[in-house]
């Protein structure tokens, strides 16, 4: 299965509590923190929910590097 790298680029201060919880459930804490997740419908739905706070990149499956 493909993987994506999710990076928090904006603060959650002032964001809705639902959005803060979504960012935390993605495994992100501080601005600039990133996490590699599976490219599943559940993760993509969470990313779409907080798309104004995060940045997404595809990860090369062969060597784990970002494309």
mmCIF file as Biopython writes it, N, C-alpha, C and O atoms, coordinates in Angstrom:
data_model
#
loop_
_atom_site.group_PDB
_atom_site.id
_atom_site.type_symbol
_atom_site.label_atom_id
_atom_site.label_alt_id
_atom_site.label_comp_id
_atom_site.label_asym_id
_atom_site.label_entity_id
_atom_site.label_seq_id
_atom_site.pdbx_PDB_ins_code
_atom_site.Cartn_x
_atom_site.Cartn_y
_atom_site.Cartn_z
_atom_site.occupancy
_atom_site.B_iso_or_equiv
_atom_site.auth_seq_id
_atom_site.auth_asym_id
_atom_site.pdbx_PDB_model_num
ATOM 1   N N  . UNK A ? 1  ? 0.839   -1.178 0.000  1.0 0.0 1  A 1 
ATOM 2   C CA . UNK A ? 1  ? 0.000   0.000  0.000  1.0 0.0 1  A 1 
ATOM 3   C C  . UNK A ? 1  ? 0.888   1.247  0.000  1.0 0.0 1  A 1 
ATOM 4   O O  . UNK A ? 1  ? 1.958   1.247  0.609  1.0 0.0 1  A 1 
ATOM 5   N N  . UNK A ? 2  ? 0.459   2.275  -0.662 1.0 0.0 2  A 1 
ATOM 6   C CA . UNK A ? 2  ? 1.222   3.522  -0.759 1.0 0.0 2  A 1 
ATOM 7   C C  . UNK A ? 2  ? 1.237   4.235  0.588  1.0 0.0 2  A 1 
ATOM 8   O O  . UNK A ? 2  ? 0.380   4.015  1.444  1.0 0.0 2  A 1 
ATOM 9   N N  . UNK A ? 3  ? 2.230   5.089  0.746  1.0 0.0 3  A 1 
ATOM 10  C CA . UNK A ? 3  ? 2.351   5.857  1.984  1.0 0.0 3  A 1 
ATOM 11  C C  . UNK A ? 3  ? 2.414   7.342  1.656  1.0 0.0 3  A 1 
ATOM 12  O O  . UNK A ? 3  ? 2.822   7.739  0.565  1.0 0.0 3  A 1 
ATOM 13  N N  . UNK A ? 4  ? 2.001   8.152  2.626  1.0 0.0 4  A 1 
ATOM 14  C CA . UNK A ? 4  ? 2.072   9.600  2.476  1.0 0.0 4  A 1 
ATOM 15  C C  . UNK A ? 4  ? 2.752   10.193 3.708  1.0 0.0 4  A 1 
ATOM 16  O O  . UNK A ? 4  ? 2.669   9.646  4.808  1.0 0.0 4  A 1 
ATOM 17  N N  . UNK A ? 5  ? 3.423   11.319 3.498  1.0 0.0 5  A 1 
ATOM 18  C CA . UNK A ? 5  ? 4.051   12.040 4.597  1.0 0.0 5  A 1 
ATOM 19  C C  . UNK A ? 5  ? 3.199   13.275 4.868  1.0 0.0 5  A 1 
ATOM 20  O O  . UNK A ? 5  ? 2.962   14.085 3.972  1.0 0.0 5  A 1 
ATOM 21  N N  . UNK A ? 6  ? 2.743   13.411 6.107  1.0 0.0 6  A 1 
ATOM 22  C CA . UNK A ? 6  ? 1.885   14.521 6.502  1.0 0.0 6  A 1 
ATOM 23  C C  . UNK A ? 6  ? 2.697   15.420 7.418  1.0 0.0 6  A 1 
ATOM 24  O O  . UNK A ? 6  ? 3.303   14.951 8.382  1.0 0.0 6  A 1 
ATOM 25  N N  . UNK A ? 7  ? 2.707   16.739 7.108  1.0 0.0 7  A 1 
ATOM 26  C CA . UNK A ? 7  ? 3.483   17.689 7.908  1.0 0.0 7  A 1 
ATOM 27  C C  . UNK A ? 7  ? 2.570   18.822 8.357  1.0 0.0 7  A 1 
ATOM 28  O O  . UNK A ? 7  ? 1.812   19.370 7.556  1.0 0.0 7  A 1 
ATOM 29  N N  . UNK A ? 8  ? 2.643   19.175 9.642  1.0 0.0 8  A 1 
ATOM 30  C CA . UNK A ? 8  ? 1.849   20.269 10.189 1.0 0.0 8  A 1 
ATOM 31  C C  . UNK A ? 8  ? 2.537   21.585 9.846  1.0 0.0 8  A 1 
ATOM 32  O O  . UNK A ? 8  ? 3.675   21.812 10.255 1.0 0.0 8  A 1 
ATOM 33  N N  . UNK A ? 9  ? 1.857   22.456 9.098  1.0 0.0 9  A 1 
ATOM 34  C CA . UNK A ? 9  ? 2.467   23.709 8.653  1.0 0.0 9  A 1 
ATOM 35  C C  . UNK A ? 9  ? 1.822   24.938 9.290  1.0 0.0 9  A 1 
ATOM 36  O O  . UNK A ? 9  ? 2.388   26.030 9.228  1.0 0.0 9  A 1 
ATOM 37  N N  . UNK A ? 10 ? 0.649   24.779 9.900  1.0 0.0 10 A 1 
ATOM 38  C CA . UNK A ? 10 ? -0.013  25.895 10.571 1.0 0.0 10 A 1 
ATOM 39  C C  . UNK A ? 10 ? -0.397  25.477 11.982 1.0 0.0 10 A 1 
ATOM 40  O O  . UNK A ? 10 ? -0.616  24.297 12.257 1.0 0.0 10 A 1 
ATOM 41  N N  . UNK A ? 11 ? -0.475  26.450 12.860 1.0 0.0 11 A 1 
ATOM 42  C CA . UNK A ? 11 ? -0.803  26.203 14.258 1.0 0.0 11 A 1 
ATOM 43  C C  . UNK A ? 11 ? -2.268  25.819 14.420 1.0 0.0 11 A 1 
ATOM 44  O O  . UNK A ? 11 ? -3.123  26.217 13.629 1.0 0.0 11 A 1 
ATOM 45  N N  . UNK A ? 12 ? -2.538  25.042 15.457 1.0 0.0 12 A 1 
ATOM 46  C CA . UNK A ? 12 ? -3.913  24.678 15.768 1.0 0.0 12 A 1 
ATOM 47  C C  . UNK A ? 12 ? -4.545  25.661 16.749 1.0 0.0 12 A 1 
ATOM 48  O O  . UNK A ? 12 ? -5.698  25.483 17.142 1.0 0.0 12 A 1 
ATOM 49  N N  . UNK A ? 13 ? -3.801  26.698 17.152 1.0 0.0 13 A 1 
ATOM 50  C CA . UNK A ? 13 ? -4.373  27.726 18.019 1.0 0.0 13 A 1 
ATOM 51  C C  . UNK A ? 13 ? -5.467  28.435 17.231 1.0 0.0 13 A 1 
ATOM 52  O O  . UNK A ? 13 ? -5.229  28.897 16.115 1.0 0.0 13 A 1 
ATOM 53  N N  . UNK A ? 14 ? -6.639  28.521 17.793 1.0 0.0 14 A 1 
ATOM 54  C CA . UNK A ? 14 ? -7.764  29.153 17.114 1.0 0.0 14 A 1 
ATOM 55  C C  . UNK A ? 14 ? -8.546  28.214 16.228 1.0 0.0 14 A 1 
ATOM 56  O O  . UNK A ? 14 ? -9.595  28.589 15.702 1.0 0.0 14 A 1 
ATOM 57  N N  . UNK A ? 15 ? -8.058  26.997 16.049 1.0 0.0 15 A 1 
ATOM 58  C CA . UNK A ? 15 ? -8.782  26.017 15.229 1.0 0.0 15 A 1 
ATOM 59  C C  . UNK A ? 15 ? -9.922  25.409 16.040 1.0 0.0 15 A 1 
ATOM 60  O O  . UNK A ? 15 ? -9.915  25.446 17.271 1.0 0.0 15 A 1 
ATOM 61  N N  . UNK A ? 16 ? -10.879 24.862 15.345 1.0 0.0 16 A 1 
ATOM 62  C CA . UNK A ? 16 ? -11.987 24.197 16.020 1.0 0.0 16 A 1 
ATOM 63  C C  . UNK A ? 16 ? -11.465 22.996 16.818 1.0 0.0 16 A 1 
ATOM 64  O O  . UNK A ? 16 ? -10.486 22.366 16.416 1.0 0.0 16 A 1 
ATOM 65  N N  . UNK A ? 17 ? -12.105 22.678 17.936 1.0 0.0 17 A 1 
ATOM 66  C CA . UNK A ? 17 ? -11.683 21.509 18.728 1.0 0.0 17 A 1 
ATOM 67  C C  . UNK A ? 17 ? -11.658 20.216 17.919 1.0 0.0 17 A 1 
ATOM 68  O O  . UNK A ? 17 ? -10.797 19.366 18.148 1.0 0.0 17 A 1 
ATOM 69  N N  . UNK A ? 18 ? -12.589 20.051 16.975 1.0 0.0 18 A 1 
ATOM 70  C CA . UNK A ? 18 ? -12.587 18.859 16.117 1.0 0.0 18 A 1 
ATOM 71  C C  . UNK A ? 18 ? -11.314 18.795 15.281 1.0 0.0 18 A 1 
ATOM 72  O O  . UNK A ? 18 ? -10.735 17.723 15.102 1.0 0.0 18 A 1 
ATOM 73  N N  . UNK A ? 19 ? -10.880 19.946 14.770 1.0 0.0 19 A 1 
ATOM 74  C CA . UNK A ? 19 ? -9.684  19.989 13.941 1.0 0.0 19 A 1 
ATOM 75  C C  . UNK A ? 19 ? -8.445  19.698 14.777 1.0 0.0 19 A 1 
ATOM 76  O O  . UNK A ? 19 ? -7.543  18.994 14.325 1.0 0.0 19 A 1 
ATOM 77  N N  . UNK A ? 20 ? -8.395  20.232 15.985 1.0 0.0 20 A 1 
ATOM 78  C CA . UNK A ? 20 ? -7.262  19.937 16.885 1.0 0.0 20 A 1 
ATOM 79  C C  . UNK A ? 20 ? -7.174  18.444 17.162 1.0 0.0 20 A 1 
ATOM 80  O O  . UNK A ? 20 ? -6.089  17.864 17.133 1.0 0.0 20 A 1 
ATOM 81  N N  . UNK A ? 21 ? -8.318  17.826 17.429 1.0 0.0 21 A 1 
ATOM 82  C CA . UNK A ? 21 ? -8.343  16.393 17.713 1.0 0.0 21 A 1 
ATOM 83  C C  . UNK A ? 21 ? -7.909  15.585 16.493 1.0 0.0 21 A 1 
ATOM 84  O O  . UNK A ? 21 ? -7.224  14.571 16.629 1.0 0.0 21 A 1 
ATOM 85  N N  . UNK A ? 22 ? -8.300  16.026 15.321 1.0 0.0 22 A 1 
ATOM 86  C CA . UNK A ? 22 ? -7.910  15.326 14.096 1.0 0.0 22 A 1 
ATOM 87  C C  . UNK A ? 22 ? -6.407  15.404 13.884 1.0 0.0 22 A 1 
ATOM 88  O O  . UNK A ? 22 ? -5.776  14.411 13.523 1.0 0.0 22 A 1 
ATOM 89  N N  . UNK A ? 23 ? -5.829  16.584 14.108 1.0 0.0 23 A 1 
ATOM 90  C CA . UNK A ? 23 ? -4.378  16.751 13.965 1.0 0.0 23 A 1 
ATOM 91  C C  . UNK A ? 23 ? -3.654  15.848 14.955 1.0 0.0 23 A 1 
ATOM 92  O O  . UNK A ? 23 ? -2.668  15.204 14.597 1.0 0.0 23 A 1 
ATOM 93  N N  . UNK A ? 24 ? -4.132  15.794 16.195 1.0 0.0 24 A 1 
ATOM 94  C CA . UNK A ? 24 ? -3.502  14.933 17.200 1.0 0.0 24 A 1 
ATOM 95  C C  . UNK A ? 24 ? -3.622  13.456 16.808 1.0 0.0 24 A 1 
ATOM 96  O O  . UNK A ? 24 ? -2.681  12.685 16.997 1.0 0.0 24 A 1 
ATOM 97  N N  . UNK A ? 25 ? -4.775  13.066 16.263 1.0 0.0 25 A 1 
ATOM 98  C CA . UNK A ? 25 ? -4.967  11.661 15.895 1.0 0.0 25 A 1 
ATOM 99  C C  . UNK A ? 25 ? -4.104  11.264 14.700 1.0 0.0 25 A 1 
ATOM 100 O O  . UNK A ? 25 ? -3.818  10.083 14.504 1.0 0.0 25 A 1 
ATOM 101 N N  . UNK A ? 26 ? -3.690  12.247 13.903 1.0 0.0 26 A 1 
ATOM 102 C CA . UNK A ? 26 ? -2.752  11.970 12.812 1.0 0.0 26 A 1 
ATOM 103 C C  . UNK A ? 26 ? -1.327  11.813 13.334 1.0 0.0 26 A 1 
ATOM 104 O O  . UNK A ? 26 ? -0.436  11.412 12.586 1.0 0.0 26 A 1 
ATOM 105 N N  . UNK A ? 27 ? -1.106  12.124 14.605 1.0 0.0 27 A 1 
ATOM 106 C CA . UNK A ? 27 ? 0.215   11.959 15.212 1.0 0.0 27 A 1 
ATOM 107 C C  . UNK A ? 27 ? 1.069   13.208 15.143 1.0 0.0 27 A 1 
ATOM 108 O O  . UNK A ? 27 ? 2.287   13.133 15.303 1.0 0.0 27 A 1 
ATOM 109 N N  . UNK A ? 28 ? 0.450   14.360 14.908 1.0 0.0 28 A 1 
ATOM 110 C CA . UNK A ? 28 ? 1.193   15.610 14.772 1.0 0.0 28 A 1 
ATOM 111 C C  . UNK A ? 28 ? 1.035   16.437 16.040 1.0 0.0 28 A 1 
ATOM 112 O O  . UNK A ? 28 ? -0.052  16.508 16.614 1.0 0.0 28 A 1 
ATOM 113 N N  . UNK A ? 29 ? 2.136   17.067 16.477 1.0 0.0 29 A 1 
ATOM 114 C CA . UNK A ? 29 ? 2.085   17.875 17.691 1.0 0.0 29 A 1 
ATOM 115 C C  . UNK A ? 29 ? 2.472   19.313 17.425 1.0 0.0 29 A 1 
ATOM 116 O O  . UNK A ? 29 ? 1.649   20.215 17.580 1.0 0.0 29 A 1 
ATOM 117 N N  . UNK A ? 30 ? 3.711   19.539 17.028 1.0 0.0 30 A 1 
ATOM 118 C CA . UNK A ? 30 ? 4.219   20.891 16.838 1.0 0.0 30 A 1 
ATOM 119 C C  . UNK A ? 30 ? 4.266   21.249 15.355 1.0 0.0 30 A 1 
ATOM 120 O O  . UNK A ? 30 ? 4.243   20.373 14.491 1.0 0.0 30 A 1 
ATOM 121 N N  . UNK A ? 31 ? 4.333   22.543 15.077 1.0 0.0 31 A 1 
ATOM 122 C CA . UNK A ? 31 ? 4.487   22.992 13.699 1.0 0.0 31 A 1 
ATOM 123 C C  . UNK A ? 31 ? 5.806   22.430 13.167 1.0 0.0 31 A 1 
ATOM 124 O O  . UNK A ? 31 ? 6.840   22.506 13.831 1.0 0.0 31 A 1 
ATOM 125 N N  . UNK A ? 32 ? 5.754   21.878 11.987 1.0 0.0 32 A 1 
ATOM 126 C CA . UNK A ? 32 ? 6.942   21.286 11.377 1.0 0.0 32 A 1 
ATOM 127 C C  . UNK A ? 32 ? 7.077   19.802 11.637 1.0 0.0 32 A 1 
ATOM 128 O O  . UNK A ? 32 ? 7.887   19.135 10.994 1.0 0.0 32 A 1 
ATOM 129 N N  . UNK A ? 33 ? 6.298   19.269 12.570 1.0 0.0 33 A 1 
ATOM 130 C CA . UNK A ? 33 ? 6.381   17.831 12.826 1.0 0.0 33 A 1 
ATOM 131 C C  . UNK A ? 33 ? 5.737   17.078 11.669 1.0 0.0 33 A 1 
ATOM 132 O O  . UNK A ? 33 ? 4.809   17.580 11.035 1.0 0.0 33 A 1 
ATOM 133 N N  . UNK A ? 34 ? 6.225   15.890 11.401 1.0 0.0 34 A 1 
ATOM 134 C CA . UNK A ? 34 ? 5.686   15.111 10.290 1.0 0.0 34 A 1 
ATOM 135 C C  . UNK A ? 34 ? 5.529   13.653 10.705 1.0 0.0 34 A 1 
ATOM 136 O O  . UNK A ? 34 ? 6.137   13.187 11.668 1.0 0.0 34 A 1 
ATOM 137 N N  . UNK A ? 35 ? 4.706   12.961 9.955  1.0 0.0 35 A 1 
ATOM 138 C CA . UNK A ? 35 ? 4.421   11.565 10.232 1.0 0.0 35 A 1 
ATOM 139 C C  . UNK A ? 35 ? 4.152   10.872 8.904  1.0 0.0 35 A 1 
ATOM 140 O O  . UNK A ? 35 ? 3.479   11.432 8.039  1.0 0.0 35 A 1 
ATOM 141 N N  . UNK A ? 36 ? 4.665   9.668  8.734  1.0 0.0 36 A 1 
ATOM 142 C CA . UNK A ? 36 ? 4.390   8.867  7.544  1.0 0.0 36 A 1 
ATOM 143 C C  . UNK A ? 36 ? 3.249   7.920  7.890  1.0 0.0 36 A 1 
ATOM 144 O O  . UNK A ? 36 ? 3.329   7.165  8.859  1.0 0.0 36 A 1 
ATOM 145 N N  . UNK A ? 37 ? 2.186   7.967  7.090  1.0 0.0 37 A 1 
ATOM 146 C CA . UNK A ? 37 ? 0.998   7.156  7.322  1.0 0.0 37 A 1 
ATOM 147 C C  . UNK A ? 37 ? 0.659   6.369  6.065  1.0 0.0 37 A 1 
ATOM 148 O O  . UNK A ? 37 ? 1.104   6.704  4.966  1.0 0.0 37 A 1 
ATOM 149 N N  . UNK A ? 38 ? -0.134  5.320  6.243  1.0 0.0 38 A 1 
ATOM 150 C CA . UNK A ? 38 ? -0.650  4.562  5.112  1.0 0.0 38 A 1 
ATOM 151 C C  . UNK A ? 38 ? -1.628  5.436  4.331  1.0 0.0 38 A 1 
ATOM 152 O O  . UNK A ? 38 ? -2.296  6.296  4.905  1.0 0.0 38 A 1 
ATOM 153 N N  . UNK A ? 39 ? -1.709  5.215  3.037  1.0 0.0 39 A 1 
ATOM 154 C CA . UNK A ? 39 ? -2.602  5.971  2.166  1.0 0.0 39 A 1 
ATOM 155 C C  . UNK A ? 39 ? -3.975  5.291  2.152  1.0 0.0 39 A 1 
ATOM 156 O O  . UNK A ? 39 ? -4.397  4.757  1.126  1.0 0.0 39 A 1 
ATOM 157 N N  . UNK A ? 40 ? -4.669  5.312  3.297  1.0 0.0 40 A 1 
ATOM 158 C CA . UNK A ? 40 ? -5.971  4.655  3.411  1.0 0.0 40 A 1 
ATOM 159 C C  . UNK A ? 40 ? -7.091  5.691  3.338  1.0 0.0 40 A 1 
ATOM 160 O O  . UNK A ? 40 ? -6.842  6.878  3.543  1.0 0.0 40 A 1 
ATOM 161 N N  . UNK A ? 41 ? -8.301  5.267  3.053  1.0 0.0 41 A 1 
ATOM 162 C CA . UNK A ? 41 ? -9.422  6.212  2.986  1.0 0.0 41 A 1 
ATOM 163 C C  . UNK A ? 41 ? -9.651  6.959  4.302  1.0 0.0 41 A 1 
ATOM 164 O O  . UNK A ? 41 ? -10.048 8.124  4.290  1.0 0.0 41 A 1 
ATOM 165 N N  . UNK A ? 42 ? -9.405  6.300  5.426  1.0 0.0 42 A 1 
ATOM 166 C CA . UNK A ? 42 ? -9.595  6.942  6.729  1.0 0.0 42 A 1 
ATOM 167 C C  . UNK A ? 42 ? -8.602  8.080  6.928  1.0 0.0 42 A 1 
ATOM 168 O O  . UNK A ? 42 ? -8.988  9.167  7.359  1.0 0.0 42 A 1 
ATOM 169 N N  . UNK A ? 43 ? -7.347  7.847  6.625  1.0 0.0 43 A 1 
ATOM 170 C CA . UNK A ? 43 ? -6.305  8.864  6.778  1.0 0.0 43 A 1 
ATOM 171 C C  . UNK A ? 43 ? -6.543  10.006 5.799  1.0 0.0 43 A 1 
ATOM 172 O O  . UNK A ? 43 ? -6.410  11.174 6.165  1.0 0.0 43 A 1 
ATOM 173 N N  . UNK A ? 44 ? -6.894  9.681  4.563  1.0 0.0 44 A 1 
ATOM 174 C CA . UNK A ? 44 ? -7.144  10.728 3.570  1.0 0.0 44 A 1 
ATOM 175 C C  . UNK A ? 44 ? -8.335  11.602 3.962  1.0 0.0 44 A 1 
ATOM 176 O O  . UNK A ? 44 ? -8.334  12.804 3.697  1.0 0.0 44 A 1 
ATOM 177 N N  . UNK A ? 45 ? -9.346  11.009 4.589  1.0 0.0 45 A 1 
ATOM 178 C CA . UNK A ? 45 ? -10.483 11.780 5.069  1.0 0.0 45 A 1 
ATOM 179 C C  . UNK A ? 45 ? -10.075 12.745 6.172  1.0 0.0 45 A 1 
ATOM 180 O O  . UNK A ? 45 ? -10.527 13.890 6.198  1.0 0.0 45 A 1 
ATOM 181 N N  . UNK A ? 46 ? -9.217  12.283 7.090  1.0 0.0 46 A 1 
ATOM 182 C CA . UNK A ? 46 ? -8.738  13.161 8.157  1.0 0.0 46 A 1 
ATOM 183 C C  . UNK A ? 46 ? -7.885  14.288 7.582  1.0 0.0 46 A 1 
ATOM 184 O O  . UNK A ? 46 ? -7.983  15.433 8.024  1.0 0.0 46 A 1 
ATOM 185 N N  . UNK A ? 47 ? -7.050  13.966 6.599  1.0 0.0 47 A 1 
ATOM 186 C CA . UNK A ? 47 ? -6.204  14.982 5.967  1.0 0.0 47 A 1 
ATOM 187 C C  . UNK A ? 47 ? -7.070  16.012 5.255  1.0 0.0 47 A 1 
ATOM 188 O O  . UNK A ? 47 ? -6.791  17.208 5.333  1.0 0.0 47 A 1 
ATOM 189 N N  . UNK A ? 48 ? -8.099  15.575 4.574  1.0 0.0 48 A 1 
ATOM 190 C CA . UNK A ? 48 ? -9.001  16.500 3.888  1.0 0.0 48 A 1 
ATOM 191 C C  . UNK A ? 48 ? -9.713  17.416 4.883  1.0 0.0 48 A 1 
ATOM 192 O O  . UNK A ? 48 ? -9.970  18.583 4.584  1.0 0.0 48 A 1 
ATOM 193 N N  . UNK A ? 49 ? -10.030 16.889 6.058  1.0 0.0 49 A 1 
ATOM 194 C CA . UNK A ? 49 ? -10.710 17.640 7.111  1.0 0.0 49 A 1 
ATOM 195 C C  . UNK A ? 49 ? -9.843  18.796 7.622  1.0 0.0 49 A 1 
ATOM 196 O O  . UNK A ? 49 ? -10.370 19.856 7.960  1.0 0.0 49 A 1 
ATOM 197 N N  . UNK A ? 50 ? -8.526  18.605 7.684  1.0 0.0 50 A 1 
ATOM 198 C CA . UNK A ? 50 ? -7.613  19.641 8.195  1.0 0.0 50 A 1 
ATOM 199 C C  . UNK A ? 50 ? -6.620  20.078 7.120  1.0 0.0 50 A 1 
ATOM 200 O O  . UNK A ? 50 ? -5.474  20.406 7.429  1.0 0.0 50 A 1 
ATOM 201 N N  . UNK A ? 51 ? -7.051  20.083 5.869  1.0 0.0 51 A 1 
ATOM 202 C CA . UNK A ? 51 ? -6.150  20.393 4.758  1.0 0.0 51 A 1 
ATOM 203 C C  . UNK A ? 51 ? -5.567  21.800 4.845  1.0 0.0 51 A 1 
ATOM 204 O O  . UNK A ? 51 ? -4.507  22.057 4.273  1.0 0.0 51 A 1 
ATOM 205 N N  . UNK A ? 52 ? -6.231  22.711 5.543  1.0 0.0 52 A 1 
ATOM 206 C CA . UNK A ? 52 ? -5.731  24.074 5.696  1.0 0.0 52 A 1 
ATOM 207 C C  . UNK A ? 52 ? -4.605  24.161 6.728  1.0 0.0 52 A 1 
ATOM 208 O O  . UNK A ? 52 ? -3.976  25.211 6.861  1.0 0.0 52 A 1 
ATOM 209 N N  . UNK A ? 53 ? -4.342  23.075 7.461  1.0 0.0 53 A 1 
ATOM 210 C CA . UNK A ? 53 ? -3.304  23.072 8.489  1.0 0.0 53 A 1 
ATOM 211 C C  . UNK A ? 53 ? -2.112  22.191 8.133  1.0 0.0 53 A 1 
ATOM 212 O O  . UNK A ? 53 ? -1.044  22.338 8.726  1.0 0.0 53 A 1 
ATOM 213 N N  . UNK A ? 54 ? -2.272  21.288 7.184  1.0 0.0 54 A 1 
ATOM 214 C CA . UNK A ? 54 ? -1.224  20.310 6.882  1.0 0.0 54 A 1 
ATOM 215 C C  . UNK A ? 54 ? -0.791  20.366 5.422  1.0 0.0 54 A 1 
ATOM 216 O O  . UNK A ? 54 ? -1.452  20.960 4.570  1.0 0.0 54 A 1 
ATOM 217 N N  . UNK A ? 55 ? 0.346   19.722 5.172  1.0 0.0 55 A 1 
ATOM 218 C CA . UNK A ? 55 ? 0.899   19.573 3.831  1.0 0.0 55 A 1 
ATOM 219 C C  . UNK A ? 55 ? 1.154   18.083 3.621  1.0 0.0 55 A 1 
ATOM 220 O O  . UNK A ? 55 ? 1.629   17.403 4.531  1.0 0.0 55 A 1 
ATOM 221 N N  . UNK A ? 56 ? 0.845   17.571 2.434  1.0 0.0 56 A 1 
ATOM 222 C CA . UNK A ? 56 ? 0.940   16.133 2.172  1.0 0.0 56 A 1 
ATOM 223 C C  . UNK A ? 56 ? 1.866   15.877 0.993  1.0 0.0 56 A 1 
ATOM 224 O O  . UNK A ? 56 ? 1.820   16.585 -0.013 1.0 0.0 56 A 1 
ATOM 225 N N  . UNK A ? 57 ? 2.724   14.834 1.131  1.0 0.0 57 A 1 
ATOM 226 C CA . UNK A ? 57 ? 3.620   14.411 0.055  1.0 0.0 57 A 1 
ATOM 227 C C  . UNK A ? 57 ? 3.569   12.897 -0.040 1.0 0.0 57 A 1 
ATOM 228 O O  . UNK A ? 57 ? 3.411   12.211 0.970  1.0 0.0 57 A 1 
ATOM 229 N N  . UNK A ? 58 ? 3.703   12.375 -1.254 1.0 0.0 58 A 1 
ATOM 230 C CA . UNK A ? 58 ? 3.773   10.926 -1.432 1.0 0.0 58 A 1 
ATOM 231 C C  . UNK A ? 58 ? 5.180   10.441 -1.104 1.0 0.0 58 A 1 
ATOM 232 O O  . UNK A ? 58 ? 6.161   11.141 -1.352 1.0 0.0 58 A 1 
ATOM 233 N N  . UNK A ? 59 ? 5.267   9.241  -0.546 1.0 0.0 59 A 1 
ATOM 234 C CA . UNK A ? 59 ? 6.550   8.645  -0.189 1.0 0.0 59 A 1 
ATOM 235 C C  . UNK A ? 59 ? 6.839   7.508  -1.154 1.0 0.0 59 A 1 
ATOM 236 O O  . UNK A ? 59 ? 5.973   6.685  -1.447 1.0 0.0 59 A 1 
ATOM 237 N N  . UNK A ? 60 ? 8.081   7.477  -1.645 1.0 0.0 60 A 1 
ATOM 238 C CA . UNK A ? 60 ? 8.516   6.410  -2.538 1.0 0.0 60 A 1 
ATOM 239 C C  . UNK A ? 60 ? 8.581   5.111  -1.745 1.0 0.0 60 A 1 
ATOM 240 O O  . UNK A ? 60 ? 9.264   5.044  -0.723 1.0 0.0 60 A 1 
ATOM 241 N N  . UNK A ? 61 ? 7.885   4.086  -2.202 1.0 0.0 61 A 1 
ATOM 242 C CA . UNK A ? 61 ? 7.809   2.824  -1.472 1.0 0.0 61 A 1 
ATOM 243 C C  . UNK A ? 61 ? 9.115   2.046  -1.474 1.0 0.0 61 A 1 
ATOM 244 O O  . UNK A ? 61 ? 9.370   1.285  -0.540 1.0 0.0 61 A 1 
ATOM 245 N N  . UNK A ? 62 ? 9.951   2.211  -2.495 1.0 0.0 62 A 1 
ATOM 246 C CA . UNK A ? 62 ? 11.158  1.418  -2.624 1.0 0.0 62 A 1 
ATOM 247 C C  . UNK A ? 62 ? 12.184  1.743  -1.541 1.0 0.0 62 A 1 
ATOM 248 O O  . UNK A ? 62 ? 12.732  0.843  -0.904 1.0 0.0 62 A 1 
ATOM 249 N N  . UNK A ? 63 ? 12.442  3.046  -1.337 1.0 0.0 63 A 1 
ATOM 250 C CA . UNK A ? 63 ? 13.478  3.395  -0.378 1.0 0.0 63 A 1 
ATOM 251 C C  . UNK A ? 63 ? 12.990  4.324  0.734  1.0 0.0 63 A 1 
ATOM 252 O O  . UNK A ? 63 ? 13.791  4.788  1.545  1.0 0.0 63 A 1 
ATOM 253 N N  . UNK A ? 64 ? 11.687  4.599  0.780  1.0 0.0 64 A 1 
ATOM 254 C CA . UNK A ? 64 ? 11.125  5.400  1.854  1.0 0.0 64 A 1 
ATOM 255 C C  . UNK A ? 64 ? 11.346  6.886  1.731  1.0 0.0 64 A 1 
ATOM 256 O O  . UNK A ? 64 ? 11.066  7.632  2.669  1.0 0.0 64 A 1 
ATOM 257 N N  . UNK A ? 65 ? 11.850  7.341  0.575  1.0 0.0 65 A 1 
ATOM 258 C CA . UNK A ? 65 ? 12.098  8.773  0.393  1.0 0.0 65 A 1 
ATOM 259 C C  . UNK A ? 65 ? 10.895  9.457  -0.209 1.0 0.0 65 A 1 
ATOM 260 O O  . UNK A ? 65 ? 10.084  8.839  -0.900 1.0 0.0 65 A 1 
ATOM 261 N N  . UNK A ? 66 ? 10.793  10.743 0.065  1.0 0.0 66 A 1 
ATOM 262 C CA . UNK A ? 66 ? 9.690   11.545 -0.447 1.0 0.0 66 A 1 
ATOM 263 C C  . UNK A ? 66 ? 9.917   11.827 -1.921 1.0 0.0 66 A 1 
ATOM 264 O O  . UNK A ? 66 ? 11.030  12.159 -2.330 1.0 0.0 66 A 1 
ATOM 265 N N  . UNK A ? 67 ? 8.861   11.695 -2.721 1.0 0.0 67 A 1 
ATOM 266 C CA . UNK A ? 67 ? 8.952   11.994 -4.150 1.0 0.0 67 A 1 
ATOM 267 C C  . UNK A ? 67 ? 8.879   13.473 -4.373 1.0 0.0 67 A 1 
ATOM 268 O O  . UNK A ? 67 ? 8.938   13.929 -5.514 1.0 0.0 67 A 1 
#
